[in-house]
């Protein structure tokens, strides 16, 4: 998800929901009410489970990142879950009015907490001493208890809804506390949707995008409850459909969050193993190659010089492998290239002219392949072409284009020198990640190596 996509998605959902709502107002025949008490209990139970799951996930995220919006989101979803749980109990024991009051009051309090969470994006929570942590925990408990008492206090208002079920007209509530609670919940859910959409776009956070879409649907569910108030707890109506969609979207977001969590665990395990291999290479193979290179330079025979050159190439390859294995899997391609090429250029005494577009996004395999191709091309330019300047370019877009051009002596590509496999290995690396490889050169004309993904 990139850029303004979450805001556009929220606006699209809001527009579609508004169209449906206007249609329900203008066409009474569209309004439905199903007498399904078992479906009602099943719906409310599923809502409680999803809300608790989403709250638990956000609590885990808060413990990892210590951000205030994550804590607020966890608390808001917890309030919604607990209010619905209490409502289900009331529904099961036959207190229909108390069920409805708890649902409205809990939605209002939970929506207000979500709106507050959306208003503080990125704010961090400082680490607290054990004593202060208990104070903060007690304060949060007071907030939840006060919210519950506020919801219960609404039950003091008398039941004023008509006993008959009339789906052909709007039902505006004369019960002022419930009316105010519905309006506050609508506004708070709308604020939460807008705030979480902005944060999701900024952080590329798919779960917060799901929350933004879900709170938009929650706001319209309150609109439908306000306009088409249910006269019996056994009936399932349009407001219930919107509320079910809210929690369905949350469930999809939670599933994606869990999938992302397991993927990050796998990537972390792979990265730890790569770093372990890098340490083994550094402490074993690289040290032995360095020793062979130092010893062979003391000999004057031609074979000894060849051994020293081979050891140096193997040492360079092992260093590049160590660097590749040690780096994080999500590093920027331009940064990786700068670091690797500076090392190669420094060892071979060439000047780099870098023109690397920042933000080019490729996968770990493609990043590794391009880095190895670039290092090999720069090393070849210095070793075989005698180049003193090498220009490296990287451009993104629909296709990633990468080139290395040197000012060396060049060669005839149609007549490769025996025993040299650098070009074929570079071509294989490019093709292995779905790219094309091209080399252009001529005697005295330098060499150009191009890769396109």
Wavefront OBJ file of the C-alpha trace (Angstrom):
o trace
v 0.000 0.000 0.000
v 1.637 3.212 -1.130
v 0.902 6.914 -0.966
v -2.741 7.991 -0.577
v -4.328 4.593 -1.245
v -5.767 4.162 2.314
v -7.465 7.581 2.164
v -8.918 6.795 -1.249
v -10.126 3.415 -0.025
v -11.802 4.995 3.003
v -13.452 7.628 0.804
v -14.680 4.935 -1.587
v -16.149 2.867 1.269
v -17.739 5.989 2.769
v -19.245 6.958 -0.592
v -20.635 3.459 -1.189
v -22.055 3.330 2.346
v -23.637 6.762 1.896
v -25.283 5.653 -1.342
v -26.717 2.561 0.395
v -27.950 4.675 3.305
v -29.676 7.196 1.021
v -31.258 4.319 -0.896
v -32.622 2.888 2.358
v -34.072 6.301 3.243
v -35.688 6.905 -0.138
v -36.846 3.348 -0.862
v -38.571 1.838 2.181
v -38.894 -1.535 0.418
v -35.111 -1.981 0.727
v -35.218 -2.017 4.514
v -35.076 -5.500 5.944
v -35.567 -7.097 9.342
v -35.098 -10.807 9.981
v -36.487 -12.446 13.081
v -33.447 -14.614 13.847
v -32.550 -14.727 17.567
v -30.008 -17.520 17.061
v -28.299 -15.580 14.295
v -28.230 -12.560 16.603
v -26.438 -14.502 19.347
v -24.006 -15.999 16.826
v -23.307 -12.558 15.344
v -22.644 -10.937 18.706
v -20.412 -13.814 19.811
v -18.352 -13.638 16.610
v -17.999 -9.872 17.077
v -16.663 -10.356 20.608
v -14.097 -12.931 19.440
v -12.850 -10.768 16.559
v -12.638 -7.643 18.737
v -10.666 -9.516 21.424
v -8.305 -10.969 18.796
v -7.659 -7.557 17.225
v -7.142 -6.001 20.660
v -4.644 -8.723 21.589
v -2.701 -8.203 18.359
v -2.502 -4.462 18.928
v -1.358 -5.010 22.510
v 1.463 -7.175 21.152
v 2.357 -4.454 18.663
v 2.372 -1.865 21.448
v 4.738 -3.976 23.556
v 7.071 -4.155 20.532
v 7.011 -0.509 19.392
v 5.779 1.374 22.507
v 3.600 3.729 20.474
v 0.657 5.537 22.019
v -1.640 4.970 19.041
v -1.099 1.200 19.280
v -1.962 1.292 22.990
v -5.056 3.401 22.336
v -6.182 1.125 19.529
v -5.769 -1.937 21.755
v -7.766 -0.264 24.554
v -10.509 0.942 22.191
v -10.989 -2.495 20.679
v -10.940 -4.009 24.163
v -13.707 -1.628 25.284
v -15.788 -2.599 22.234
v -15.207 -6.290 22.943
v -16.080 -6.066 26.646
v -19.181 -3.973 25.955
v -20.388 -6.497 23.380
v -19.590 -9.348 25.756
v -21.741 -7.731 28.443
v -24.437 -7.107 25.823
v -24.413 -10.783 24.818
v -24.888 -11.762 28.472
v -27.802 -9.350 28.768
v -29.274 -10.719 25.556
v -28.914 -14.304 26.767
v -30.728 -13.617 30.042
v -33.531 -11.735 28.333
v -32.696 -8.106 29.181
v -33.151 -6.763 25.658
v -33.166 -3.089 26.590
v -29.974 -3.442 28.665
v -28.369 -5.243 25.722
v -29.137 -2.349 23.411
v -27.978 0.258 25.919
v -24.688 -1.549 26.496
v -24.149 -1.866 22.753
v -24.729 1.856 22.157
v -22.819 3.037 25.232
v -19.909 0.668 24.656
v -19.670 1.710 21.015
v -19.564 5.355 22.050
v -16.802 4.859 24.620
v -14.791 2.545 22.346
v -15.142 4.950 19.427
v -13.906 7.843 21.573
v -10.831 5.844 22.614
v -10.161 4.933 18.963
v -10.498 8.597 17.962
v -7.983 9.600 20.629
v -5.606 6.878 19.405
v -5.890 8.143 15.832
v -5.121 11.680 17.012
v -1.645 10.770 18.361
v 0.058 8.901 15.472
v 3.667 7.966 16.083
v 3.789 9.308 19.652
v 5.989 7.066 21.767
v 5.338 5.912 25.315
v 8.417 6.301 27.543
v 9.621 3.374 29.584
v 8.193 3.568 33.087
v 9.460 2.340 36.400
v 7.451 -0.492 37.985
v 5.678 1.901 40.349
v 4.684 4.293 37.581
v 3.624 1.381 35.392
v 1.146 0.334 38.062
v -0.191 3.874 38.235
v -0.682 3.992 34.455
v -2.316 0.556 34.481
v -4.661 1.665 37.226
v -5.530 4.812 35.248
v -6.386 2.732 32.183
v -8.518 0.450 34.327
v -10.362 3.490 35.663
v -11.002 4.654 32.081
v -12.504 1.263 31.167
v -14.591 1.147 34.362
v -15.847 4.702 33.901
v -16.760 3.887 30.319
v -18.678 0.859 31.482
v -20.486 2.840 34.165
v -21.360 5.483 31.588
v -22.840 2.815 29.353
v -24.787 1.361 32.254
v -25.984 4.811 33.267
v -27.737 5.129 29.934
v -29.960 2.254 31.005
v -31.666 4.613 33.462
v -33.484 6.129 30.508
v -36.894 4.536 29.955
v -37.655 2.343 26.973
v -39.595 4.571 24.584
v -39.372 2.649 21.340
v -42.625 1.372 19.834
v -43.410 -2.276 20.409
v -44.404 -2.959 16.829
v -41.940 -3.466 13.990
v -42.401 -0.907 11.231
v -39.851 -1.205 8.427
v -41.604 1.374 6.250
v -40.628 4.454 8.211
v -37.622 5.981 9.954
v -37.313 5.585 13.694
v -35.784 8.673 15.350
v -35.250 8.009 19.011
v -36.912 10.204 21.597
v -34.519 8.753 24.160
v -32.093 11.697 24.405
v -29.125 9.910 26.103
v -29.135 7.140 23.516
v -29.520 9.680 20.708
v -26.522 11.654 21.973
v -24.483 8.441 22.393
v -25.226 7.423 18.797
v -24.209 10.848 17.440
v -20.999 10.893 19.493
v -20.137 7.375 18.314
v -20.715 8.363 14.670
v -18.410 11.375 14.964
v -15.721 9.477 16.886
v -15.679 6.599 14.393
v -15.382 9.113 11.532
v -12.431 10.854 13.234
v -10.783 7.486 13.879
v -11.231 6.447 10.232
v -9.624 9.650 8.962
v -6.706 9.516 11.423
v -5.898 5.850 10.901
v -6.078 6.270 7.121
v -3.451 9.030 7.290
v -1.207 6.946 9.560
v -1.620 3.856 7.372
v -0.562 5.827 4.283
v 2.430 7.317 6.067
v 3.669 4.044 7.595
v 2.450 1.687 4.816
v 0.553 -0.194 7.544
v -2.026 -2.608 6.145
v -3.596 -3.380 9.512
v -4.252 0.301 10.252
v -5.704 0.603 6.743
v -8.115 -2.209 7.678
v -8.976 -0.383 10.892
v -9.635 2.826 8.916
v -12.001 1.031 6.545
v -13.637 -0.831 9.431
v -14.267 2.302 11.505
v -15.834 3.909 8.431
v -18.301 1.012 8.275
v -18.792 1.264 12.050
v -19.766 4.917 11.691
v -22.414 4.032 9.114
v -23.654 1.163 11.280
v -24.404 3.758 13.970
v -26.144 5.904 11.346
v -28.407 2.980 10.452
v -29.082 2.213 14.109
v -30.075 5.851 14.528
v -32.308 6.036 11.466
v -33.718 2.514 11.549
v -33.750 1.687 15.249
v -34.506 -1.984 15.993
v -37.614 -2.547 18.082
v -36.640 -6.069 19.110
v -33.309 -7.659 19.976
v -34.269 -10.736 17.961
v -34.270 -8.879 14.655
v -31.201 -8.520 12.401
v -31.269 -5.283 10.405
v -29.101 -3.090 8.168
v -27.120 -1.623 11.063
v -26.124 -5.146 12.062
v -24.938 -5.800 8.507
v -22.674 -2.740 8.575
v -21.355 -3.676 12.019
v -20.654 -7.233 10.848
v -18.720 -5.795 7.893
v -16.679 -3.674 10.315
v -15.557 -6.727 12.247
v -15.109 -8.782 9.072
v -12.642 -6.174 7.820
v -10.905 -6.271 11.206
v -10.697 -10.057 10.934
v -9.055 -9.816 7.501
v -6.606 -7.237 8.855
v -5.846 -9.442 11.858
v -5.191 -12.416 9.585
v -2.770 -10.326 7.540
v -1.097 -9.107 10.719
v -0.575 -12.686 11.902
v 0.750 -13.675 8.472
v 3.158 -10.736 8.533
v 4.275 -11.722 12.035
v 5.095 -15.277 11.020
v 6.835 -14.048 7.875
v 8.977 -11.674 9.924
v 9.854 -14.538 12.284
v 10.970 -16.650 9.315
v 12.968 -13.770 7.862
v 14.556 -13.133 11.245
v 15.564 -16.789 11.505
v 17.036 -16.698 7.985
v 18.909 -13.494 8.781
v 20.358 -14.989 11.968
v 21.543 -18.021 10.002
v 23.075 -15.806 7.313
v 24.955 -13.846 9.954
v 26.197 -17.061 11.517
v 27.511 -18.246 8.137
v 29.104 -14.826 7.594
v 30.938 -15.114 10.914
v 32.139 -18.589 9.974
v 33.410 -17.332 6.611
v 35.134 -14.372 8.211
v 36.810 -16.374 10.948
v 37.696 -19.344 8.751
v 37.916 -19.124 4.943
v 38.679 -15.394 4.743
v 41.500 -15.634 7.298
v 43.082 -18.615 5.534
v 42.882 -16.909 2.132
v 44.487 -13.783 3.544
v 47.295 -15.914 4.978
v 47.841 -17.682 1.623
v 47.964 -14.335 -0.161
v 50.560 -12.898 2.237
v 52.782 -15.973 2.073
v 52.644 -16.351 -1.717
v 53.739 -12.740 -2.300
v 57.115 -13.561 -0.753
v 57.802 -15.955 -3.617
v 59.062 -14.675 -6.958
v 58.000 -17.517 -9.205
v 55.259 -16.904 -11.779
v 53.009 -19.608 -10.304
v 53.342 -18.000 -6.899
v 52.063 -14.700 -8.343
v 49.130 -16.552 -9.893
v 48.398 -18.181 -6.545
v 48.482 -14.762 -4.875
v 46.101 -13.321 -7.499
v 43.723 -16.265 -7.135
v 43.814 -15.941 -3.344
v 43.059 -12.219 -3.638
v 40.069 -12.864 -5.893
v 38.775 -15.559 -3.553
v 39.277 -13.230 -0.607
v 37.340 -10.473 -2.362
v 34.527 -12.892 -3.125
v 34.419 -14.082 0.466
v 34.307 -10.486 1.702
v 31.387 -9.734 -0.597
v 29.629 -12.885 0.590
v 30.210 -11.881 4.215
v 28.796 -8.404 3.532
v 25.775 -9.835 1.705
v 25.045 -12.364 4.432
v 25.440 -9.818 7.218
v 23.189 -7.090 5.854
v 19.490 -6.791 6.664
v 17.080 -8.207 4.093
v 15.223 -4.895 3.639
v 18.159 -2.525 3.056
v 17.946 0.054 0.298
v 19.606 -1.083 -2.952
v 21.416 2.228 -3.484
v 22.940 2.103 0.015
v 24.106 -1.485 -0.459
v 25.704 -0.621 -3.809
v 27.527 2.409 -2.404
v 28.952 0.390 0.468
v 30.049 -2.561 -1.685
v 31.445 -0.499 -4.574
v 33.408 1.834 -2.310
v 35.178 -1.196 -0.880
v 35.993 -2.622 -4.332
v 37.088 0.734 -5.734
v 39.313 1.385 -2.736
v 41.118 -1.924 -3.141
v 41.650 -1.493 -6.882
v 42.417 2.220 -6.909
v 39.646 3.421 -9.238
v 37.444 6.496 -8.970
v 33.682 5.937 -8.897
v 31.118 8.194 -10.564
v 27.844 7.122 -8.951
v 24.391 8.112 -10.192
v 22.070 5.915 -8.096
v 18.381 6.685 -7.807
v 17.313 6.335 -4.160
v 14.295 4.291 -3.226
v 14.589 1.661 -5.967
v 12.833 -1.364 -4.482
v 13.909 -4.886 -5.474
v 13.786 -8.208 -3.668
v 16.679 -9.623 -1.632
v 17.748 -12.005 -4.433
v 17.764 -9.260 -7.074
v 19.611 -6.902 -4.735
v 22.297 -9.511 -4.102
v 22.630 -10.297 -7.827
v 22.964 -6.634 -8.853
v 25.510 -6.000 -6.112
v 27.657 -8.955 -7.172
v 27.425 -7.956 -10.852
v 28.423 -4.376 -10.031
v 31.404 -5.443 -7.925
v 32.575 -7.892 -10.580
v 32.237 -5.289 -13.350
v 34.190 -2.659 -11.375
v 36.908 -5.164 -10.451
v 37.215 -6.307 -14.090
v 37.457 -2.701 -15.258
v 40.411 -2.156 -12.939
v 42.153 -5.509 -13.319
v 41.749 -6.186 -17.041
v 40.840 -2.829 -18.552
v 43.207 -0.630 -16.559
v 40.397 1.873 -16.020
v 40.887 4.759 -13.628
v 37.228 5.910 -13.624
v 34.055 3.811 -13.526
v 30.531 5.227 -13.836
v 27.674 3.311 -12.172
v 24.023 4.219 -12.799
v 20.780 2.900 -11.274
v 17.281 3.956 -12.321
v 13.874 2.661 -11.192
v 10.375 2.803 -12.627
v 8.440 0.009 -14.289
v 11.772 -1.653 -15.062
v 14.960 -1.353 -13.028
v 17.951 -0.362 -15.174
v 21.496 -0.749 -13.963
v 24.767 -0.056 -15.817
v 28.531 -0.002 -15.206
v 30.707 1.868 -17.734
v 34.478 2.217 -17.545
v 37.133 4.177 -19.397
v 39.510 1.247 -19.777
v 41.136 -0.469 -22.738
v 38.067 -2.555 -23.582
v 38.017 -5.896 -25.393
v 36.293 -7.817 -28.146
v 33.193 -9.538 -26.639
v 33.060 -11.971 -29.548
v 36.488 -13.346 -28.614
v 36.440 -14.063 -24.863
v 39.754 -14.928 -23.296
v 40.100 -18.538 -22.144
v 39.917 -19.166 -18.431
v 37.836 -16.085 -17.696
v 34.227 -16.670 -16.682
v 33.287 -13.278 -15.241
v 30.909 -12.265 -18.055
v 29.097 -15.591 -18.153
v 28.685 -15.591 -14.374
v 27.283 -12.038 -14.455
v 24.851 -13.029 -17.197
v 23.711 -16.065 -15.201
v 23.182 -13.920 -12.112
v 21.028 -11.438 -14.041
v 18.946 -14.114 -15.740
v 18.460 -15.992 -12.452
v 16.469 -13.022 -11.067
v 14.481 -12.477 -14.270
v 16.704 -9.815 -15.812
v 18.444 -9.275 -19.119
v 22.209 -8.798 -19.455
v 24.127 -6.901 -22.141
v 27.782 -6.026 -22.578
v 29.191 -3.588 -25.133
v 32.913 -3.075 -25.610
v 35.687 -2.713 -28.121
v 39.454 -2.356 -28.124
v 40.272 1.079 -26.720
v 36.575 1.956 -26.260
v 35.999 0.932 -22.674
v 33.264 -1.474 -21.528
v 29.574 -1.028 -20.783
v 27.694 -3.638 -18.719
v 23.890 -3.242 -18.534
v 21.264 -5.155 -16.588
v 17.506 -4.631 -16.831
v 14.969 -6.191 -14.450
l 1 2 3 4 5 6 7 8 9 10 11 12 13 14 15 16 17 18 19 20 21 22 23 24 25 26 27 28 29 30 31 32 33 34 35 36 37 38 39 40 41 42 43 44 45 46 47 48 49 50 51 52 53 54 55 56 57 58 59 60 61 62 63 64 65 66 67 68 69 70 71 72 73 74 75 76 77 78 79 80 81 82 83 84 85 86 87 88 89 90 91 92 93 94 95 96 97 98 99 100 101 102 103 104 105 106 107 108 109 110 111 112 113 114 115 116 117 118 119 120 121 122 123 124 125 126 127 128 129 130 131 132 133 134 135 136 137 138 139 140 141 142 143 144 145 146 147 148 149 150 151 152 153 154 155 156 157 158 159 160 161 162 163 164 165 166 167 168 169 170 171 172 173 174 175 176 177 178 179 180 181 182 183 184 185 186 187 188 189 190 191 192 193 194 195 196 197 198 199 200 201 202 203 204 205 206 207 208 209 210 211 212 213 214 215 216 217 218 219 220 221 222 223 224 225 226 227 228 229 230 231 232 233 234 235 236 237 238 239 240 241 242 243 244 245 246 247 248 249 250 251 252 253 254 255 256 257 258 259 260 261 262 263 264 265 266 267 268 269 270 271 272 273 274 275 276 277 278 279 280 281 282 283 284 285 286 287 288 289 290 291 292 293 294 295 296 297 298 299 300 301 302 303 304 305 306 307 308 309 310 311 312 313 314 315 316 317 318 319 320 321 322 323 324 325 326 327 328 329 330 331 332 333 334 335 336 337 338 339 340 341 342 343 344 345 346 347 348 349 350 351 352 353 354 355 356 357 358 359 360 361 362 363 364 365 366 367 368 369 370 371 372 373 374 375 376 377 378 379 380 381 382 383 384 385 386 387 388 389 390 391 392 393 394 395 396 397 398 399 400 401 402 403 404 405 406 407 408 409 410 411 412 413 414 415 416 417 418 419 420 421 422 423 424 425 426 427 428 429 430 431 432 433 434 435 436 437 438 439 440 441 442 443 444 445 446 447 448 449 450 451 452 453
